[in-house]
Amino acid sequence: MFDYCADPDTLTGLTWLSCYVTTGAHMSFYLAFLKVIGLLAVTAPVALGFGFLGAMAARSHIAPLRWFGKTYIAIVRGVPDIAFFLFFVIALDQGFEYIRHKVKCPDWDAPIRQGSDFIVCQAAKLPLGTSPEWVHETYGFALAVLTFAIVFGAFAANVLFGGMRAVPRAQLETAEAYGMSRRQTLWRILVPQMWVYALPGLSNLWMVLIKATPLLFLLGIEDIVYWARELGGTKTARFTDYPHGDWRMWYFLFLLVFYLAFTRVSEIVLSRIMIRLAHGQATTAGEAQRKAAA
């Protein structure tokens, strides 16, 4: 904070504004943007991994594995996202604590479920009550990432499953005729061509994931929506050195611009990836590239 900000009552105009936007609370607001970007950077590949495993399970020749894959896709796609976000965070947290409780407190004789309460020994708590604040925040963030990955992984699985089915069967049969094994056909023929058909759906899923990041606020994480609401609300001189009226509209307008810019950059990057993947492929996009080059 600047030295001249020590006495806010003497500040006016841009000087007052420069001090206002550099307070500790605003620094947390700016850090929350990195938190959102970090969530996307970690969740996207993890969810894609879940999706690929789900798609592989759904097309497996082993019946139980195929049933599991299709059930995973159907259940998550058929239930509102917010219900799963709230359910998985609680379920995962209690599941981890239950396992730790069985390991660390084997002599515990009281029931864990006591009415609507879930009670484990103190040593099994996640995180421990004596842990620093950053540990609690990291644990909450990790639960959010895992929840987002499970939910969006199901949608990705459905998209990838459709992309696998869209690859012409003739190419797979040709690979088999050349003596390729099932594993070779999968990794050399099916998977490389699958992305061309799956990318449009994955692009839409990426946009939905970006728009879903405000759900962090509902999961108890201090994200950009939380800070926009807190900082934008009416503040009086009794509680802050920088009193102001209801500025929530301006804070949320800033978030609107941020999300629009983010999605626009994503569209440009995804479009270039699509052009690269379609190059030389026997698809509509690949045919358009060949005609343009001619």
NORQUI-V514796 format. One line per field, one symbol per residue. ss: DSSP state (@ for helix, = for strand, . for the rest). psi: psi as a letter, one per 30 degrees, with the letter a starting at -180 (. if undefined). burial: # if it has 16 or more other ideal C-beta (glycine too) atoms within 10 Angstrom, else .. A space follows every 10 residues. Layout:
ss = ???
psi = ???
burial = ???
This chain:
ss = ..@@@@.@@@ ..@@@@@@@@ ...@@@@@@@ @@@@@@@@@@ @@@@@@@@@@ @@@@@@@@.. ..@@@@@@@@ @@@@@@@@.. @@@@@@@@@@ @@@@@@@@@@ @@@@...... ..==..==.. .@@@...... ..@@@@@@@@ @@@@@@@@@@ @@@@@@@@@@ @@@@@@..@@ @@@@@@@... .@@@@@@@@@ @@@@@@@@@@ @@@@@@@@@@ @@@@@@.... ...@@@@@@@ @@..=..... ...=...@@@ @@@@@@@@@@ @@@@@@@@@@ @@@@@@@@.. ...@@@@@@@ @@@.
psi = klefffifff klbfeeeeee ggleeeeeee ffeeeeeeee eeeeeeeeee eeeeeeefgl fjeeeeeeee eeeeeeffkk eeeeeeeeee eeeeeeeeee eeefifgkfk kejjbgkjkl leffkkllff klefeeeeee eeeeeeeeee efeeeeeeee eeeeffkkee eeeeeefggk leeeeeffee eefeeeffee eeeeeeeeee fffffeefgg kiaeeeeeee eflkklfffl fiklajgeee efeeeeeeee eeeeeeeeee eeeeeeefkg lileeeeeee eee.
burial = ....#..#.. #....#..## ..#.....#. .#..##..## .###.###.# #########. ........## .##..#.... #..##..##. .#.#..#..# #...#..... .#.......# ...#.#.... .........# #.######## ########## #.##..#... .#..#....# ....##..## #.#######. ###.###.## .######.#. ########.. ##..#..... .#........ #...#...#. .#...#...# ...#..##.. #.#.##..#. ....
